C-alpha cells in the first residue's frame, strides 16, 4: 500500500509519526473509509499500530469537519431491480418494520 511509504517519511528516529501532512491524512481517511476488511489488517498494511492510526484518523476527521479537505462530488447510483427483487426488498422492509415496530418513529 502506498500509504505505508508516505507514513514512513513522517516517522521520527524514535518511531513516532510527526508532522503528517494534510494530504496524507486525507488519503489515510479515504483509505480507512473504503476498507472492508478487519481493522487489524488495515493497521498492518500501512505499518502502524492501532494507537497511531486512531490518533491520525481523529486528526483527519476533525480536519474534514472543519472543511480542510475539498468536498467530494456526489455520485448518483442507478439501480435496476426486476419485479422479484423489488418484492423481496418490499417484504424485507415490511418484516423489519414489523419486527422492530417498537423502534419505529412515525413521521
ZADRENTOR-801184 format. One record per atom (N, C-alpha, C): residue number from 1; residue in one letter; chain; atom name; x, z, y. Coordinates in steps of 0.001 Angstrom, whole numbers, plus 500000, padded with zeros to 6 digits. Layout:
# residues N
@voro->NUM; torba->a; donu->A; lumgu->CA; xx->X; zz->Z; yy->Y
...
This chain:
# residues 107
@voro->1; torba->x; donu->A; lumgu->N; xx->500849; zz->500000; yy->498823
@voro->1; torba->x; donu->A; lumgu->CA; xx->500000; zz->500000; yy->500000
@voro->1; torba->x; donu->A; lumgu->C; xx->500895; zz->500000; yy->501241
@voro->2; torba->x; donu->A; lumgu->N; xx->500535; zz->499243; yy->502221
@voro->2; torba->x; donu->A; lumgu->CA; xx->501337; zz->499102; yy->503425
@voro->2; torba->x; donu->A; lumgu->C; xx->501374; zz->500382; yy->504224
@voro->3; torba->x; donu->A; lumgu->N; xx->500305; zz->501190; yy->504165
@voro->3; torba->x; donu->A; lumgu->CA; xx->500258; zz->502436; yy->504928
@voro->3; torba->x; donu->A; lumgu->C; xx->501392; zz->503371; yy->504549
@voro->4; torba->x; donu->A; lumgu->N; xx->501837; zz->503322; yy->503300
@voro->4; torba->x; donu->A; lumgu->CA; xx->502938; zz->504188; yy->502872
@voro->4; torba->x; donu->A; lumgu->C; xx->504202; zz->503849; yy->503656
@voro->5; torba->x; donu->A; lumgu->N; xx->504457; zz->502567; yy->503865
@voro->5; torba->x; donu->A; lumgu->CA; xx->505616; zz->502161; yy->504642
@voro->5; torba->x; donu->A; lumgu->C; xx->505465; zz->502619; yy->506087
@voro->6; torba->x; donu->A; lumgu->N; xx->504288; zz->502400; yy->506662
@voro->6; torba->x; donu->A; lumgu->CA; xx->504057; zz->502796; yy->508053
@voro->6; torba->x; donu->A; lumgu->C; xx->504218; zz->504300; yy->508236
@voro->7; torba->x; donu->A; lumgu->N; xx->503654; zz->505074; yy->507329
@voro->7; torba->x; donu->A; lumgu->CA; xx->503738; zz->506523; yy->507460
@voro->7; torba->x; donu->A; lumgu->C; xx->505164; zz->507026; yy->507267
@voro->8; torba->x; donu->A; lumgu->N; xx->505924; zz->506366; yy->506421
@voro->8; torba->x; donu->A; lumgu->CA; xx->507298; zz->506831; yy->506197
@voro->8; torba->x; donu->A; lumgu->C; xx->508148; zz->506676; yy->507449
@voro->9; torba->x; donu->A; lumgu->N; xx->507790; zz->505769; yy->508347
@voro->9; torba->x; donu->A; lumgu->CA; xx->508555; zz->505610; yy->509587
@voro->9; torba->x; donu->A; lumgu->C; xx->508329; zz->506775; yy->510542
@voro->10; torba->x; donu->A; lumgu->N; xx->507275; zz->507553; yy->510323
@voro->10; torba->x; donu->A; lumgu->CA; xx->506964; zz->508693; yy->511178
@voro->10; torba->x; donu->A; lumgu->C; xx->507366; zz->510026; yy->510540
@voro->11; torba->x; donu->A; lumgu->N; xx->508067; zz->509973; yy->509432
@voro->11; torba->x; donu->A; lumgu->CA; xx->508455; zz->511191; yy->508721
@voro->11; torba->x; donu->A; lumgu->C; xx->509752; zz->511746; yy->509297
@voro->12; torba->x; donu->A; lumgu->N; xx->509728; zz->513046; yy->509602
@voro->12; torba->x; donu->A; lumgu->CA; xx->510931; zz->513694; yy->510139
@voro->12; torba->x; donu->A; lumgu->C; xx->511889; zz->514028; yy->509000
@voro->13; torba->x; donu->A; lumgu->N; xx->513064; zz->514545; yy->509353
@voro->13; torba->x; donu->A; lumgu->CA; xx->514056; zz->514930; yy->508337
@voro->13; torba->x; donu->A; lumgu->C; xx->513536; zz->516047; yy->507439
@voro->14; torba->x; donu->A; lumgu->N; xx->512640; zz->516885; yy->507998
@voro->14; torba->x; donu->A; lumgu->CA; xx->512070; zz->517994; yy->507215
@voro->14; torba->x; donu->A; lumgu->C; xx->510888; zz->517553; yy->506354
@voro->15; torba->x; donu->A; lumgu->N; xx->510436; zz->516303; yy->506512
@voro->15; torba->x; donu->A; lumgu->CA; xx->509333; zz->515801; yy->505711
@voro->15; torba->x; donu->A; lumgu->C; xx->507984; zz->515820; yy->506405
@voro->16; torba->x; donu->A; lumgu->N; xx->507961; zz->516242; yy->507675
@voro->16; torba->x; donu->A; lumgu->CA; xx->506701; zz->516281; yy->508424
@voro->16; torba->x; donu->A; lumgu->C; xx->506394; zz->514908; yy->509011
@voro->17; torba->x; donu->A; lumgu->N; xx->505099; zz->514635; yy->509191
@voro->17; torba->x; donu->A; lumgu->CA; xx->504700; zz->513413; yy->509864
@voro->17; torba->x; donu->A; lumgu->C; xx->504531; zz->513732; yy->511344
@voro->18; torba->x; donu->A; lumgu->N; xx->505338; zz->513113; yy->512189
@voro->18; torba->x; donu->A; lumgu->CA; xx->505309; zz->513405; yy->513621
@voro->18; torba->x; donu->A; lumgu->C; xx->505170; zz->512105; yy->514410
@voro->19; torba->x; donu->A; lumgu->N; xx->504398; zz->512181; yy->515486
@voro->19; torba->x; donu->A; lumgu->CA; xx->504269; zz->511047; yy->516393
@voro->19; torba->x; donu->A; lumgu->C; xx->503637; zz->509824; yy->515781
@voro->20; torba->x; donu->A; lumgu->N; xx->502657; zz->510019; yy->514891
@voro->20; torba->x; donu->A; lumgu->CA; xx->501998; zz->508887; yy->514245
@voro->20; torba->x; donu->A; lumgu->C; xx->501206; zz->508126; yy->515304
@voro->21; torba->x; donu->A; lumgu->N; xx->501408; zz->506828; yy->515371
@voro->21; torba->x; donu->A; lumgu->CA; xx->500780; zz->506016; yy->516409
@voro->21; torba->x; donu->A; lumgu->C; xx->499273; zz->505878; yy->516176
@voro->22; torba->x; donu->A; lumgu->N; xx->498516; zz->505642; yy->517246
@voro->22; torba->x; donu->A; lumgu->CA; xx->497065; zz->505456; yy->517111
@voro->22; torba->x; donu->A; lumgu->C; xx->496703; zz->504275; yy->516215
@voro->23; torba->x; donu->A; lumgu->N; xx->497509; zz->503226; yy->516223
@voro->23; torba->x; donu->A; lumgu->CA; xx->497216; zz->502061; yy->515372
@voro->23; torba->x; donu->A; lumgu->C; xx->497284; zz->502440; yy->513897
@voro->24; torba->x; donu->A; lumgu->N; xx->498280; zz->503236; yy->513553
@voro->24; torba->x; donu->A; lumgu->CA; xx->498423; zz->503676; yy->512159
@voro->24; torba->x; donu->A; lumgu->C; xx->497291; zz->504626; yy->511792
@voro->25; torba->x; donu->A; lumgu->N; xx->496909; zz->505512; yy->512705
@voro->25; torba->x; donu->A; lumgu->CA; xx->495778; zz->506413; yy->512447
@voro->25; torba->x; donu->A; lumgu->C; xx->494501; zz->505619; yy->512233
@voro->26; torba->x; donu->A; lumgu->N; xx->494305; zz->504577; yy->513028
@voro->26; torba->x; donu->A; lumgu->CA; xx->493111; zz->503735; yy->512879
@voro->26; torba->x; donu->A; lumgu->C; xx->493120; zz->503045; yy->511520
@voro->27; torba->x; donu->A; lumgu->N; xx->494261; zz->502484; yy->511132
@voro->27; torba->x; donu->A; lumgu->CA; xx->494375; zz->501840; yy->509821
@voro->27; torba->x; donu->A; lumgu->C; xx->494145; zz->502833; yy->508688
@voro->28; torba->x; donu->A; lumgu->N; xx->494677; zz->504037; yy->508841
@voro->28; torba->x; donu->A; lumgu->CA; xx->494502; zz->505073; yy->507826
@voro->28; torba->x; donu->A; lumgu->C; xx->493030; zz->505452; yy->507692
@voro->29; torba->x; donu->A; lumgu->N; xx->492342; zz->505593; yy->508819
@voro->29; torba->x; donu->A; lumgu->CA; xx->490922; zz->505936; yy->508792
@voro->29; torba->x; donu->A; lumgu->C; xx->490107; zz->504837; yy->508127
@voro->30; torba->x; donu->A; lumgu->N; xx->490373; zz->503590; yy->508445
@voro->30; torba->x; donu->A; lumgu->CA; xx->489649; zz->502472; yy->507825
@voro->30; torba->x; donu->A; lumgu->C; xx->489945; zz->502404; yy->506319
@voro->31; torba->x; donu->A; lumgu->N; xx->491198; zz->502656; yy->505943
@voro->31; torba->x; donu->A; lumgu->CA; xx->491546; zz->502646; yy->504516
@voro->31; torba->x; donu->A; lumgu->C; xx->490820; zz->503764; yy->503782
@voro->32; torba->x; donu->A; lumgu->N; xx->490740; zz->504942; yy->504395
@voro->32; torba->x; donu->A; lumgu->CA; xx->490064; zz->506079; yy->503782
@voro->32; torba->x; donu->A; lumgu->C; xx->488563; zz->505803; yy->503647
@voro->33; torba->x; donu->A; lumgu->N; xx->487957; zz->505213; yy->504671
@voro->33; torba->x; donu->A; lumgu->CA; xx->486526; zz->504941; yy->504636
@voro->33; torba->x; donu->A; lumgu->C; xx->486167; zz->503880; yy->503606
@voro->34; torba->x; donu->A; lumgu->N; xx->487095; zz->502999; yy->503294
@voro->34; torba->x; donu->A; lumgu->CA; xx->486800; zz->501964; yy->502307
@voro->34; torba->x; donu->A; lumgu->C; xx->487277; zz->502333; yy->500903
@voro->35; torba->x; donu->A; lumgu->N; xx->487942; zz->503471; yy->500756
@voro->35; torba->x; donu->A; lumgu->CA; xx->488462; zz->503901; yy->499454
@voro->35; torba->x; donu->A; lumgu->C; xx->487304; zz->504300; yy->498551
@voro->36; torba->x; donu->A; lumgu->N; xx->487279; zz->503763; yy->497344
@voro->36; torba->x; donu->A; lumgu->CA; xx->486201; zz->504067; yy->496411
@voro->36; torba->x; donu->A; lumgu->C; xx->486651; zz->504929; yy->495242
@voro->37; torba->x; donu->A; lumgu->N; xx->487937; zz->505160; yy->495141
@voro->37; torba->x; donu->A; lumgu->CA; xx->488461; zz->505919; yy->494011
@voro->37; torba->x; donu->A; lumgu->C; xx->488513; zz->507412; yy->494282
@voro->38; torba->x; donu->A; lumgu->N; xx->489272; zz->508085; yy->493471
@voro->38; torba->x; donu->A; lumgu->CA; xx->489462; zz->509524; yy->493584
@voro->38; torba->x; donu->A; lumgu->C; xx->490385; zz->509802; yy->494773
@voro->39; torba->x; donu->A; lumgu->N; xx->490066; zz->510846; yy->495537
@voro->39; torba->x; donu->A; lumgu->CA; xx->490849; zz->511141; yy->496732
@voro->39; torba->x; donu->A; lumgu->C; xx->492310; zz->511433; yy->496406
@voro->40; torba->x; donu->A; lumgu->N; xx->492552; zz->512066; yy->495287
@voro->40; torba->x; donu->A; lumgu->CA; xx->493926; zz->512373; yy->494877
@voro->40; torba->x; donu->A; lumgu->C; xx->494746; zz->511097; yy->494724
@voro->41; torba->x; donu->A; lumgu->N; xx->494128; zz->510041; yy->494218
@voro->41; torba->x; donu->A; lumgu->CA; xx->494812; zz->508759; yy->494077
@voro->41; torba->x; donu->A; lumgu->C; xx->495109; zz->508137; yy->495439
@voro->42; torba->x; donu->A; lumgu->N; xx->494229; zz->508363; yy->496404
@voro->42; torba->x; donu->A; lumgu->CA; xx->494471; zz->507858; yy->497760
@voro->42; torba->x; donu->A; lumgu->C; xx->495701; zz->508520; yy->498356
@voro->43; torba->x; donu->A; lumgu->N; xx->495782; zz->509843; yy->498244
@voro->43; torba->x; donu->A; lumgu->CA; xx->496936; zz->510565; yy->498772
@voro->43; torba->x; donu->A; lumgu->C; xx->498230; zz->510062; yy->498136
@voro->44; torba->x; donu->A; lumgu->N; xx->498171; zz->509890; yy->496828
@voro->44; torba->x; donu->A; lumgu->CA; xx->499349; zz->509439; yy->496091
@voro->44; torba->x; donu->A; lumgu->C; xx->499738; zz->508016; yy->496508
@voro->45; torba->x; donu->A; lumgu->N; xx->498744; zz->507157; yy->496750
@voro->45; torba->x; donu->A; lumgu->CA; xx->499038; zz->505761; yy->497078
@voro->45; torba->x; donu->A; lumgu->C; xx->499714; zz->505614; yy->498440
@voro->46; torba->x; donu->A; lumgu->N; xx->499452; zz->506547; yy->499354
@voro->46; torba->x; donu->A; lumgu->CA; xx->500099; zz->506466; yy->500664
@voro->46; torba->x; donu->A; lumgu->C; xx->501277; zz->507413; yy->500783
@voro->47; torba->x; donu->A; lumgu->N; xx->501530; zz->508193; yy->499747
@voro->47; torba->x; donu->A; lumgu->CA; xx->502733; zz->509013; yy->499688
@voro->47; torba->x; donu->A; lumgu->C; xx->502711; zz->510272; yy->500524
@voro->48; torba->x; donu->A; lumgu->N; xx->501542; zz->510860; yy->500720
@voro->48; torba->x; donu->A; lumgu->CA; xx->501445; zz->512119; yy->501461
@voro->48; torba->x; donu->A; lumgu->C; xx->500561; zz->513088; yy->500691
@voro->49; torba->x; donu->A; lumgu->N; xx->500665; zz->514376; yy->501050
@voro->49; torba->x; donu->A; lumgu->CA; xx->499839; zz->515355; yy->500345
@voro->49; torba->x; donu->A; lumgu->C; xx->498490; zz->515536; yy->501034
@voro->50; torba->x; donu->A; lumgu->N; xx->497611; zz->516286; yy->500416
@voro->50; torba->x; donu->A; lumgu->CA; xx->496244; zz->516457; yy->500890
@voro->50; torba->x; donu->A; lumgu->C; xx->496191; zz->517056; yy->502299
@voro->51; torba->x; donu->A; lumgu->N; xx->497032; zz->518033; yy->502579
@voro->51; torba->x; donu->A; lumgu->CA; xx->497012; zz->518678; yy->503888
@voro->51; torba->x; donu->A; lumgu->C; xx->497418; zz->517718; yy->504996
@voro->52; torba->x; donu->A; lumgu->N; xx->498408; zz->516889; yy->504722
@voro->52; torba->x; donu->A; lumgu->CA; xx->498846; zz->515922; yy->505721
@voro->52; torba->x; donu->A; lumgu->C; xx->497759; zz->514883; yy->505994
@voro->53; torba->x; donu->A; lumgu->N; xx->497110; zz->514414; yy->504926
@voro->53; torba->x; donu->A; lumgu->CA; xx->496038; zz->513436; yy->505100
@voro->53; torba->x; donu->A; lumgu->C; xx->494874; zz->514058; yy->505861
@voro->54; torba->x; donu->A; lumgu->N; xx->494528; zz->515288; yy->505543
@voro->54; torba->x; donu->A; lumgu->CA; xx->493421; zz->515957; yy->506233
@voro->54; torba->x; donu->A; lumgu->C; xx->493703; zz->516067; yy->507721
@voro->55; torba->x; donu->A; lumgu->N; xx->494921; zz->516425; yy->508072
@voro->55; torba->x; donu->A; lumgu->CA; xx->495296; zz->516538; yy->509480
@voro->55; torba->x; donu->A; lumgu->C; xx->495224; zz->515181; yy->510173
@voro->56; torba->x; donu->A; lumgu->N; xx->495795; zz->514161; yy->509541
@voro->56; torba->x; donu->A; lumgu->CA; xx->495812; zz->512827; yy->510134
@voro->56; torba->x; donu->A; lumgu->C; xx->494407; zz->512245; yy->510259
@voro->57; torba->x; donu->A; lumgu->N; xx->493583; zz->512426; yy->509224
@voro->57; torba->x; donu->A; lumgu->CA; xx->492216; zz->511902; yy->509291
@voro->57; torba->x; donu->A; lumgu->C; xx->491395; zz->512641; yy->510342
@voro->58; torba->x; donu->A; lumgu->N; xx->491604; zz->513941; yy->510462
@voro->58; torba->x; donu->A; lumgu->CA; xx->490910; zz->514697; yy->511502
@voro->58; torba->x; donu->A; lumgu->C; xx->491275; zz->514195; yy->512889
@voro->59; torba->x; donu->A; lumgu->N; xx->492544; zz->513930; yy->513077
@voro->59; torba->x; donu->A; lumgu->CA; xx->493020; zz->513403; yy->514349
@voro->59; torba->x; donu->A; lumgu->C; xx->492438; zz->512010; yy->514604
@voro->60; torba->x; donu->A; lumgu->N; xx->492405; zz->511170; yy->513581
@voro->60; torba->x; donu->A; lumgu->CA; xx->491869; zz->509810; yy->513714
@voro->60; torba->x; donu->A; lumgu->C; xx->490369; zz->509835; yy->513998
@voro->61; torba->x; donu->A; lumgu->N; xx->489635; zz->510714; yy->513328
@voro->61; torba->x; donu->A; lumgu->CA; xx->488187; zz->510804; yy->513562
@voro->61; torba->x; donu->A; lumgu->C; xx->487887; zz->511280; yy->514974
@voro->62; torba->x; donu->A; lumgu->N; xx->488684; zz->512213; yy->515468
@voro->62; torba->x; donu->A; lumgu->CA; xx->488495; zz->512690; yy->516837
@voro->62; torba->x; donu->A; lumgu->C; xx->488751; zz->511560; yy->517830
@voro->63; torba->x; donu->A; lumgu->N; xx->489801; zz->510785; yy->517576
@voro->63; torba->x; donu->A; lumgu->CA; xx->490099; zz->509658; yy->518453
@voro->63; torba->x; donu->A; lumgu->C; xx->488981; zz->508620; yy->518404
@voro->64; torba->x; donu->A; lumgu->N; xx->488410; zz->508406; yy->517217
@voro->64; torba->x; donu->A; lumgu->CA; xx->487315; zz->507447; yy->517082
@voro->64; torba->x; donu->A; lumgu->C; xx->486079; zz->507913; yy->517844
@voro->65; torba->x; donu->A; lumgu->N; xx->485788; zz->509216; yy->517764
@voro->65; torba->x; donu->A; lumgu->CA; xx->484644; zz->509760; yy->518513
@voro->65; torba->x; donu->A; lumgu->C; xx->484843; zz->509633; yy->520013
@voro->66; torba->x; donu->A; lumgu->N; xx->486085; zz->509785; yy->520442
@voro->66; torba->x; donu->A; lumgu->CA; xx->486394; zz->509704; yy->521867
@voro->66; torba->x; donu->A; lumgu->C; xx->486503; zz->508271; yy->522362
@voro->67; torba->x; donu->A; lumgu->N; xx->486349; zz->507296; yy->521469
@voro->67; torba->x; donu->A; lumgu->CA; xx->486370; zz->505890; yy->521865
@voro->67; torba->x; donu->A; lumgu->C; xx->487752; zz->505286; yy->521973
@voro->68; torba->x; donu->A; lumgu->N; xx->488729; zz->505869; yy->521331
@voro->68; torba->x; donu->A; lumgu->CA; xx->490096; zz->505354; yy->521406
@voro->68; torba->x; donu->A; lumgu->C; xx->490262; zz->504049; yy->520629
@voro->69; torba->x; donu->A; lumgu->N; xx->489432; zz->503839; yy->519612
@voro->69; torba->x; donu->A; lumgu->CA; xx->489524; zz->502633; yy->518805
@voro->69; torba->x; donu->A; lumgu->C; xx->488417; zz->501678; yy->519225
@voro->70; torba->x; donu->A; lumgu->N; xx->488688; zz->500392; yy->519208
@voro->70; torba->x; donu->A; lumgu->CA; xx->487627; zz->499437; yy->519563
@voro->70; torba->x; donu->A; lumgu->C; xx->486514; zz->499471; yy->518518
@voro->71; torba->x; donu->A; lumgu->N; xx->485297; zz->499359; yy->518990
@voro->71; torba->x; donu->A; lumgu->CA; xx->484156; zz->499366; yy->518070
@voro->71; torba->x; donu->A; lumgu->C; xx->484162; zz->498087; yy->517250
@voro->72; torba->x; donu->A; lumgu->N; xx->483919; zz->498240; yy->515981
@voro->72; torba->x; donu->A; lumgu->CA; xx->483862; zz->497072; yy->515118
@voro->72; torba->x; donu->A; lumgu->C; xx->482511; zz->496401; yy->515273
@voro->73; torba->x; donu->A; lumgu->N; xx->482511; zz->495099; yy->515113
@voro->73; torba->x; donu->A; lumgu->CA; xx->481273; zz->494350; yy->515251
@voro->73; torba->x; donu->A; lumgu->C; xx->480346; zz->494647; yy->514081
@voro->74; torba->x; donu->A; lumgu->N; xx->479054; zz->494615; yy->514385
@voro->74; torba->x; donu->A; lumgu->CA; xx->478039; zz->494815; yy->513363
@voro->74; torba->x; donu->A; lumgu->C; xx->477986; zz->493580; yy->512484
@voro->75; torba->x; donu->A; lumgu->N; xx->477973; zz->493792; yy->511194
@voro->75; torba->x; donu->A; lumgu->CA; xx->477897; zz->492674; yy->510259
@voro->75; torba->x; donu->A; lumgu->C; xx->476543; zz->492710; yy->509562
@voro->76; torba->x; donu->A; lumgu->N; xx->475779; zz->491648; yy->509760
@voro->76; torba->x; donu->A; lumgu->CA; xx->474456; zz->491563; yy->509148
@voro->76; torba->x; donu->A; lumgu->C; xx->474616; zz->491238; yy->507665
@voro->77; torba->x; donu->A; lumgu->N; xx->473818; zz->491899; yy->506850
@voro->77; torba->x; donu->A; lumgu->CA; xx->473850; zz->491691; yy->505409
@voro->77; torba->x; donu->A; lumgu->C; xx->472517; zz->491096; yy->504991
@voro->78; torba->x; donu->A; lumgu->N; xx->472569; zz->489994; yy->504313
@voro->78; torba->x; donu->A; lumgu->CA; xx->471364; zz->489331; yy->503825
@voro->78; torba->x; donu->A; lumgu->C; xx->471148; zz->489702; yy->502363
@voro->79; torba->x; donu->A; lumgu->N; xx->469966; zz->490164; yy->502036
@voro->79; torba->x; donu->A; lumgu->CA; xx->469609; zz->490489; yy->500659
@voro->79; torba->x; donu->A; lumgu->C; xx->468570; zz->489507; yy->500171
@voro->80; torba->x; donu->A; lumgu->N; xx->468747; zz->489050; yy->498971
@voro->80; torba->x; donu->A; lumgu->CA; xx->467735; zz->488193; yy->498367
@voro->80; torba->x; donu->A; lumgu->C; xx->467300; zz->488865; yy->497067
@voro->81; torba->x; donu->A; lumgu->N; xx->466092; zz->489368; yy->497062
@voro->81; torba->x; donu->A; lumgu->CA; xx->465551; zz->490057; yy->495893
@voro->81; torba->x; donu->A; lumgu->C; xx->464449; zz->489217; yy->495285
@voro->82; torba->x; donu->A; lumgu->N; xx->464455; zz->489101; yy->493973
@voro->82; torba->x; donu->A; lumgu->CA; xx->463322; zz->488438; yy->493352
@voro->82; torba->x; donu->A; lumgu->C; xx->462209; zz->489471; yy->493146
@voro->83; torba->x; donu->A; lumgu->N; xx->461086; zz->489053; yy->492660
@voro->83; torba->x; donu->A; lumgu->CA; xx->459921; zz->489923; yy->492543
@voro->83; torba->x; donu->A; lumgu->C; xx->460188; zz->491121; yy->491639
@voro->84; torba->x; donu->A; lumgu->N; xx->460906; zz->490925; yy->490543
@voro->84; torba->x; donu->A; lumgu->CA; xx->461186; zz->492017; yy->489612
@voro->84; torba->x; donu->A; lumgu->C; xx->462057; zz->493078; yy->490290
@voro->85; torba->x; donu->A; lumgu->N; xx->463091; zz->492657; yy->490992
@voro->85; torba->x; donu->A; lumgu->CA; xx->463962; zz->493594; yy->491683
@voro->85; torba->x; donu->A; lumgu->C; xx->463220; zz->494322; yy->492791
@voro->86; torba->x; donu->A; lumgu->N; xx->462356; zz->493608; yy->493480
@voro->86; torba->x; donu->A; lumgu->CA; xx->461577; zz->494212; yy->494547
@voro->86; torba->x; donu->A; lumgu->C; xx->460635; zz->495278; yy->494005
@voro->87; torba->x; donu->A; lumgu->N; xx->460006; zz->495012; yy->492871
@voro->87; torba->x; donu->A; lumgu->CA; xx->459121; zz->496009; yy->492247
@voro->87; torba->x; donu->A; lumgu->C; xx->459914; zz->497242; yy->491815
@voro->88; torba->x; donu->A; lumgu->N; xx->461092; zz->497038; yy->491219
@voro->88; torba->x; donu->A; lumgu->CA; xx->461929; zz->498168; yy->490810
@voro->88; torba->x; donu->A; lumgu->C; xx->462307; zz->499030; yy->492018
@voro->89; torba->x; donu->A; lumgu->N; xx->462684; zz->498368; yy->493095
@voro->89; torba->x; donu->A; lumgu->CA; xx->463046; zz->499081; yy->494309
@voro->89; torba->x; donu->A; lumgu->C; xx->461853; zz->499859; yy->494846
@voro->90; torba->x; donu->A; lumgu->N; xx->460685; zz->499234; yy->494888
@voro->90; torba->x; donu->A; lumgu->CA; xx->459476; zz->499877; yy->495396
@voro->90; torba->x; donu->A; lumgu->C; xx->459116; zz->501099; yy->494564
@voro->91; torba->x; donu->A; lumgu->N; xx->459089; zz->500949; yy->493231
@voro->91; torba->x; donu->A; lumgu->CA; xx->458725; zz->502077; yy->492375
@voro->91; torba->x; donu->A; lumgu->C; xx->459814; zz->503144; yy->492351
@voro->92; torba->x; donu->A; lumgu->N; xx->461051; zz->502757; yy->492531
@voro->92; torba->x; donu->A; lumgu->CA; xx->462122; zz->503739; yy->492625
@voro->92; torba->x; donu->A; lumgu->C; xx->461980; zz->504598; yy->493859
@voro->93; torba->x; donu->A; lumgu->N; xx->461635; zz->503980; yy->494969
@voro->93; torba->x; donu->A; lumgu->CA; xx->461429; zz->504733; yy->496209
@voro->93; torba->x; donu->A; lumgu->C; xx->460200; zz->505623; yy->496073
@voro->94; torba->x; donu->A; lumgu->N; xx->459129; zz->505096; yy->495492
@voro->94; torba->x; donu->A; lumgu->CA; xx->457920; zz->505906; yy->495300
@voro->94; torba->x; donu->A; lumgu->C; xx->458215; zz->507119; yy->494436
@voro->95; torba->x; donu->A; lumgu->N; xx->458977; zz->506936; yy->493350
@voro->95; torba->x; donu->A; lumgu->CA; xx->459320; zz->508048; yy->492480
@voro->95; torba->x; donu->A; lumgu->C; xx->460139; zz->509081; yy->493240
@voro->96; torba->x; donu->A; lumgu->N; xx->461120; zz->508608; yy->494008
@voro->96; torba->x; donu->A; lumgu->CA; xx->461968; zz->509518; yy->494774
@voro->96; torba->x; donu->A; lumgu->C; xx->461132; zz->510336; yy->495747
@voro->97; torba->x; donu->A; lumgu->N; xx->460224; zz->509684; yy->496456
@voro->97; torba->x; donu->A; lumgu->CA; xx->459381; zz->510389; yy->497426
@voro->97; torba->x; donu->A; lumgu->C; xx->458482; zz->511386; yy->496710
@voro->98; torba->x; donu->A; lumgu->N; xx->457895; zz->510989; yy->495580
@voro->98; torba->x; donu->A; lumgu->CA; xx->457039; zz->511893; yy->494817
@voro->98; torba->x; donu->A; lumgu->C; xx->457848; zz->513066; yy->494278
@voro->99; torba->x; donu->A; lumgu->N; xx->459022; zz->512767; yy->493729
@voro->99; torba->x; donu->A; lumgu->CA; xx->459854; zz->513800; yy->493108
@voro->99; torba->x; donu->A; lumgu->C; xx->460336; zz->514814; yy->494126
@voro->100; torba->x; donu->A; lumgu->N; xx->460670; zz->514346; yy->495312
@voro->100; torba->x; donu->A; lumgu->CA; xx->461207; zz->515212; yy->496344
@voro->100; torba->x; donu->A; lumgu->C; xx->460243; zz->515336; yy->497519
@voro->101; torba->x; donu->A; lumgu->N; xx->458942; zz->515368; yy->497207
@voro->101; torba->x; donu->A; lumgu->CA; xx->457940; zz->515399; yy->498269
@voro->101; torba->x; donu->A; lumgu->C; xx->458033; zz->516660; yy->499121
@voro->102; torba->x; donu->A; lumgu->N; xx->458592; zz->517741; yy->498576
@voro->102; torba->x; donu->A; lumgu->CA; xx->458745; zz->518949; yy->499383
@voro->102; torba->x; donu->A; lumgu->C; xx->459802; zz->518743; yy->500467
@voro->103; torba->x; donu->A; lumgu->N; xx->460682; zz->517756; yy->500269
@voro->103; torba->x; donu->A; lumgu->CA; xx->461705; zz->517456; yy->501270
@voro->103; torba->x; donu->A; lumgu->C; xx->461222; zz->516406; yy->502267
@voro->104; torba->x; donu->A; lumgu->N; xx->460111; zz->515759; yy->501957
@voro->104; torba->x; donu->A; lumgu->CA; xx->459606; zz->514670; yy->502790
@voro->104; torba->x; donu->A; lumgu->C; xx->459093; zz->515190; yy->504118
@voro->105; torba->x; donu->A; lumgu->N; xx->459520; zz->514580; yy->505179
@voro->105; torba->x; donu->A; lumgu->CA; xx->459043; zz->514934; yy->506519
@voro->105; torba->x; donu->A; lumgu->C; xx->458253; zz->513745; yy->507036
@voro->106; torba->x; donu->A; lumgu->N; xx->457010; zz->513963; yy->507325
@voro->106; torba->x; donu->A; lumgu->CA; xx->456163; zz->512863; yy->507802
@voro->106; torba->x; donu->A; lumgu->C; xx->456616; zz->512406; yy->509177
@voro->107; torba->x; donu->A; lumgu->N; xx->456561; zz->511102; yy->509426
@voro->107; torba->x; donu->A; lumgu->CA; xx->456980; zz->510586; yy->510743
@voro->107; torba->x; donu->A; lumgu->C; xx->456039; zz->510991; yy->511849
